[in-house]
Amino acid sequence: MTATGQPAAPHTDERLLRTSPLRKLLGRPELGSVVGAAAVFLFFAIAADSFLQTSSLGTVLYAASTIGIMAVPVALLMIGGEFDLSAGVMVTSSALISSMFSYQMTANVWVGVFVSLLVTLGFGAFNGFMLTRTKLPSFIITLGTFLMLTGLNLGFTKLISGTVSTKTIGDMEGFESARKVFASYLTIGDVELKVTILWWAALVAIATWILIRTRFGNWIFAVGGEADAARAVGVPVIRTRIGLYLGVAFAAWVSGQHLLFSYDVVQSGEGVGNELIYIIAAVIGGCLITGGYGSAIGSAVGAIIFGMTSKGIVYAEWNPDWFKFFLGAMLLLATLLNAWVRKRAEATK
Amino acid sequence: MGAVLAAVLAASLAGCSSTGGKRAEERAAQQAAEGRSAVNTPRWTFAMVTHSGDGDTFWDIVQKGAEQAAAKDNINFLYSHDAEGQQQAELVQTAIDKKVDGLIVSLAKPDSMKAVVAKAVKAGIPVITVNSGSAESKAFGALTHIGQDESIAGEAVGDELDERGRKKVLCVLHEQGNVGHEQRCAGAKKTFGGTMQNLYVDGTNMPDVQASIEAKLDSDRSIDAVVTLGAPFAAAAVKAKQTAGSKAEIDTFDLNASVATGLANESLGFAVDQQPYLQGYEAVDLLWLHRYNQNVLGGGRPVLTGPQIITAEDAEALADYTKRGTR
């Protein structure tokens, strides 16, 4: 957020300038994506009859929440100037660990859930630690982690379960209560609201509070904007980055548990490619690839756009072959819109 | 005759080919009867949701069969697919939201699909499962399952290999996590008199598939047959065999145009077809029958579309159909 332009008068500090509420709104990173979301919503409301049904709303929100839960920490990480390409398979890893630990140890399912939390946070710590130690770009580090986790998922599952998917843990103690926490749903009329929507909303709220109200939030912006300058003014760069990777791991754990308790059995080969979808959601929501700019709410709007597009195409009865094309076009348009809105906002400061 | 000559002359002058190409295809299509519906039932909507990845040949054929039946039965046919279990379940949910009149699903990942299929049944939508999930189909509340029993298909392969006097066979699995593939190799092992080994390869990376098979054939000269589990992998196995200078016979599950050609010129031994076209076609047609007349086929057992062993003598007749993309 660089304020360029003339100070209103000599002897007044430019940081104390009063900006009108409208101008404040124009300066928000997620503004472009909100406009985009409204456009996508209108488009599908016209193009698809069943898109506006109440039951469809639950389906779209659920699709958005499964992306959104991961898009929040990924957005924070991108504001901090880094990438995580291992986020997609980490979700699968987390689900596999819970399931297999509970089954092999014949433990209460909750034991597996917490072991999985520790191990998944370990993956995140590994990413952060490697990044700060080796000084290699995070793109390379997490690409390595991504490939390693993909292999571990397949290899370990085959080794332990003898097949490529886990064994059922649906009849074990603690499963029902864990299912309530991670994969229950509430039916209001004919709308089915999944609990992931709550998790998602909570994560967005916490992340927004961190970014706006806490010291750690300032550190994230500082590290992503200019790491060396941040270090020079005493920001703990290493701790901030590791913290961000732990955040991604935590969300991967939440998503992974949801996967496990929704379906009871986990396929070891899944999750590949989803990391890009999380990044797309964050970018559509106004995060800059170069770091230092973005918001958690924006990532949520990005996830909603993604959910509306992916399900809207089905409701509109279009050929699914075109889905990826629309996604790509949507990504470019949203990013262009964001850039344009930001330029306007900065020009009027 | 003169007119033909003039036409050919004009065409060649204009730089057009008078044989083959898009025009020949269009002409053939015009000559064939147009797919007008043959019934006067209301226009129902059936949705098909499969676990296919993007651009999968096999599922393209299934879709063609389903579309043909939909054209005949006056059905508005919707197709969607996703390789990830969770995404596939979401797509089924969108079909339920749309209140379709019938649903066709593949149960490659039955656990992911269980809840949402139950929801469809509860909503009064007749469900037919295709291709994979014969064991779960009934328990999930589906009317019928249409497909190939992978174990039975494997057993047929084992018998055929025995008949051809093979002693040591390699079974190439190209998809980690596919239970059906494991069943195929296990079934073949069960009925086969010789020894059989499994080889796991990464099906998304063709050069890697070829290199893996090559290495195996190089290191073990006594292998006299290779069985691949998908048509595209047969070509890779043939290349591997040539580079390794092996004498092994290449056999495969499933058909495509190049497999039909390979069978005809005997670079391949035999193919095991599960007739994907029939899976799509029958699924739509049986849903129509259920809607129209409450008919259910199969007597509570899966309706099998395979295995059908195809050798050099059958390949001739199938060449045109594989080119057309319906076999």
Boltz contact constraints between the chains, C-beta under 6 A:
constraints:
  - contact:
      token1: [A, 50]
      token2: [B, 97]
      max_distance: 6.0
  - contact:
      token1: [A, 50]
      token2: [B, 98]
      max_distance: 6.0
  - contact:
      token1: [A, 55]
      token2: [B, 97]
      max_distance: 6.0
  - contact:
      token1: [A, 56]
      token2: [B, 97]
      max_distance: 6.0
  - contact:
      token1: [A, 59]
      token2: [B, 93]
      max_distance: 6.0
  - contact:
      token1: [A, 59]
      token2: [B, 94]
      max_distance: 6.0
  - contact:
      token1: [A, 59]
      token2: [B, 97]
      max_distance: 6.0
  - contact:
      token1: [A, 63]
      token2: [B, 90]
      max_distance: 6.0
  - contact:
      token1: [A, 154]
      token2: [B, 176]
      max_distance: 6.0
  - contact:
      token1: [A, 164]
      token2: [B, 176]
      max_distance: 6.0
  - contact:
      token1: [A, 164]
      token2: [B, 177]
      max_distance: 6.0
  - contact:
      token1: [A, 263]
      token2: [B, 111]
      max_distance: 6.0
  - contact:
      token1: [A, 263]
      token2: [B, 112]
      max_distance: 6.0
  - contact:
      token1: [A, 264]
      token2: [B, 111]
      max_distance: 6.0
  - contact:
      token1: [A, 265]
      token2: [B, 111]
      max_distance: 6.0
  - contact:
      token1: [A, 267]
      token2: [B, 85]
      max_distance: 6.0
  - contact:
      token1: [A, 267]
      token2: [B, 109]
      max_distance: 6.0
  - contact:
      token1: [A, 267]
      token2: [B, 177]
      max_distance: 6.0
  - contact:
      token1: [A, 268]
      token2: [B, 177]
      max_distance: 6.0
  - contact:
      token1: [A, 269]
      token2: [B, 176]
      max_distance: 6.0
  - contact:
      token1: [A, 269]
      token2: [B, 177]
      max_distance: 6.0
  - contact:
      token1: [A, 270]
      token2: [B, 84]
      max_distance: 6.0
  - contact:
      token1: [A, 311]
      token2: [B, 94]
      max_distance: 6.0
  - contact:
      token1: [A, 314]
      token2: [B, 80]
      max_distance: 6.0
  - contact:
      token1: [A, 314]
      token2: [B, 94]
      max_distance: 6.0
  - contact:
      token1: [A, 317]
      token2: [B, 78]
      max_distance: 6.0
  - contact:
      token1: [A, 320]
      token2: [B, 80]
      max_distance: 6.0
